[in-house]
Amino acid sequence: MRVVFAGTPDVALASLDALLASSHEVVAVLTRPDAARGRGRRQAASPVAVRAREAGLELLQPERPRGPEFLDRLRALAPDVCPVVAYGALVPAEALAVPRLGWVNLHFSLLPAWRGAAPVQRAVMAGDDVTGACVFQLETGLDTGPVYGQLTEPVGARDTAGDLLGRLAVSGARLLVDVLDGLERGVLSAVPQPADGVSHAPKIPVEEARVDWSAPTARVDRLVRGCTPDPGAWTTFRGDRLKLGPVLPVADAGDPPAPGALRVERRRVLAGTGDGAVELGTVQAAGGKVLAAGDWARGARPEDGEQLQ
């Protein structure tokens, strides 16, 4: 089938690569315009744009996918179907109507759970034991369309959102190609999502990624893992922001430090929580490098009981 692929970040690359290796013809790629990226905030193309150029594909980068120029080009390309993976903009009804089989979206949750921009992060933060991926028919509603296929993925006790998303990107790419194969053969029909079990996964704002040290250990652990690598969990130390890598709940802290209080031991740095303590993993001071917590403590020299806030 003729395919116009829509995607923007790294997580979409596995699907684009899988489509390029399939029997389907990728006639163009739709991605977000170049934007300021990275620490230097320099204008740069999206990862999908870079891969598309490397593959010699036509690249479509409209500010909004509803302009007449984009819609005219999409109609001229005459795609049979448009697969979507984390494109990053709403597709209007005028564009949805162009391909004969519509647009199919790879979403990283078991719909109707975690509809929205951050399904994997929210699943980790909520303590879900299992998540997965779905391919569904894109509609104007937010992740509401009927589902063509799904897969499940266990959430490991130490998984970060990045770990989980990396696995789902690969398995989801295979699922996406399988769905397109089934649509081409005419053997698939979409199943409406159940009315029960709906939950929402809005993008995580930076303020929500701040650690509440009065929370239970399990919640602190899940927050940090769910915000790794993006947007990054953080706290403050001596009034400055301190970014945190994954922490490790500890059961042998003796009399644990007070919530947010630090204890520097010979081989580890502990921080108190609402019901125990966690061992800090990596930390990054504002403008500094990522350091193991012990190396950071040797430089910062926190006093016993000094607070993270």
HELIX and SHEET records of a PDB file:
HELIX    1   1 ASP A   10  ALA A   12  5                                   3    
HELIX    2   2 LEU A   13  LEU A   20  1                                   8    
HELIX    3   3 PRO A   47  GLU A   54  1                                   8    
HELIX    4   4 PRO A   68  LEU A   77  1                                  10    
HELIX    5   5 ALA A   93  LEU A   96  1                                   4    
HELIX    6   6 PRO A  119  ALA A  126  1                                   8    
HELIX    7   7 ALA A  161  ARG A  185  1                                  25    
HELIX    8   8 VAL A  206  ALA A  209  5                                   4    
HELIX    9   9 THR A  217  GLY A  226  1                                  10    
HELIX   10  10 ALA A  293  ALA A  300  1                                   8    
SHEET    1   A 7 LEU A  59  LEU A  60  0                                        
SHEET    2   A 7 GLU A  25  LEU A  30  1                                        
SHEET    3   A 7 ARG A   2  GLY A   7  1                                        
SHEET    4   A 7 CYS A  82  VAL A  85  1                                        
SHEET    5   A 7 TRP A 103  HIS A 107  1                                        
SHEET    6   A 7 VAL A 130  GLN A 137 -1                                        
SHEET    7   A 7 VAL A 147  PRO A 154 -1                                        
SHEET    1   B 2 ALA A  35  ARG A  37  0                                        
SHEET    2   B 2 ARG A  42  ALA A  44 -1                                        
SHEET    1   C 4 ALA A 233  PHE A 237  0                                        
SHEET    2   C 4 ASP A 240  LEU A 244 -1                                        
SHEET    3   C 4 THR A 282  ALA A 285 -1                                        
SHEET    4   C 4 VAL A 290  ALA A 292 -1                                        
SHEET    1   D 4 LEU A 248  VAL A 250  0                                        
SHEET    2   D 4 ALA A 277  GLU A 279 -1                                        
SHEET    3   D 4 VAL A 269  GLY A 272 -1                                        
SHEET    4   D 4 LEU A 262  VAL A 264 -1                                        
END                                                                             
